[in-house]
């Protein structure tokens, strides 16, 4: 609705008396509340940020120039965005407009951007594993459907590549992907869009994007819009994956707004309510009861750390909010490890409860062997004479490093992951002569064979690792 039409309908307006973009000071604006949507005389949109005595401090979402003494009308309701199944396969901005034309897309409904998270009575225990297609994640740091798992790492450590792999793993299921790009360069946004189109993912995804050159207020609400869309699909009984890339950017832009509004700065100059804002946002993910079904919103928020230091204000805040984190190590990335996930510093708090008995034993075994390998590797250069067991452990560690090396274009099914890790463990427990790099290459050919189909069918029959390895031993020659 245009400004003149709203002015006639409301009959009440205020005037802009100060501009400190994206903040504006407004006087004589009656009957407003914090977070009410504002419409300015030039048809741009905003939101009430604070109310101070007889003045209202508003945020401006558009880059359209405002002039002093402009008229402002309050809609008397909070900011909402259009939501619809028709938005799937679209690139939109945080106000629900087409990213390129800024025209509103057709939608049958709208939802508040800052919506109250559902209470505990609407939530269910996380029981189903969330498939990422990344072998190291699925078998060492498993995730559950509805989990909030922080992706943490320094600049250029492969965070976006990891997110692309996880998105690709959802290609053949019913999960809708909501990908939020927060304050990014246009080239980064186009890169993600191109990847989704090339991989056939765009037809089941919505990309919500804001540019670094956009209003700080628009950048801050980007992940909130993504969650509003996810809740639309949740209420229709559809599972969603929400990727927020990244919350460090959101925090920086929110800090800019807060400092301009003269809020008291805290640690690293961030305002004290940054924790509350991001906690409220991420609380909207989870496993929910919708009618007789359980529907999940799985969230992968991203945060940037300075090198190997994970003690920054925003990363530590997010670690306390989420259900674990995947730490992408700059040192591993520099060594050519892909994905550069450090399994020793990564945590999952609810993912293991979703695993079968076999997978749980596999995970515990892998963690134990990786820890032993790490200790043996540190001591290996101190002695020229190593025990046979230590040498064996070092060889296994090298095999596991080769096993976990995985590039963006390679996604494994659940059965393929179990077989590959089983083959790696056969070299240790059964001393089978298996070249794991060759086995990974042969997997593409073997998975089309009838023998592999038989193998896949029987995998779910085993509860213990020893039974599984005994069974796999009769099939391993397929991969030699």
Buried (B, 14 or more C-beta within 10 A) or exposed (E): EEBEEBBEEBEBBBBBBEBEBBBBBBEEBEEBEEBBBBBBBBEBBBBBBBBEEEBBBBBBBBEEEBEEEBBBBBBEEBBBBBBBBEBBBBBBBBBBBEBEEEEEBEBEEBBBBBBEBBEEEEBBEBBBBBBBBBBBBBBBBBBBBBBBBBBBBBEEBBBBBBBBBBBBBBBEEEBBBBBBBBBBEEEBBEBBBEBBEEBEBBEBBBBBBBBBEBBBBBBBBBBBBBBBBBBBBBBEEBBBBBBBBBBBBBBBBBBBBBBBBEBEEBEEEBBEBBBEBBBBBBBBBBBBEBEEEBBBBBBBBBBBBEEEEBEBBBBBBBBEBBBBBBBBBBEBBEEEBBBBBBBEBBBBBBBBBBBBEBBBBBBBBBBEBBEBBEEBBEEBEEEEEBEEEBEBBBEBBEBBBBBBBBEBEBBBBBBBBBBBBBBBBBBBBBEBEBBBEEBBEBBEEBBEEEEBEEBBEEBEEBEEBEEBBBBBBEBBEBBE
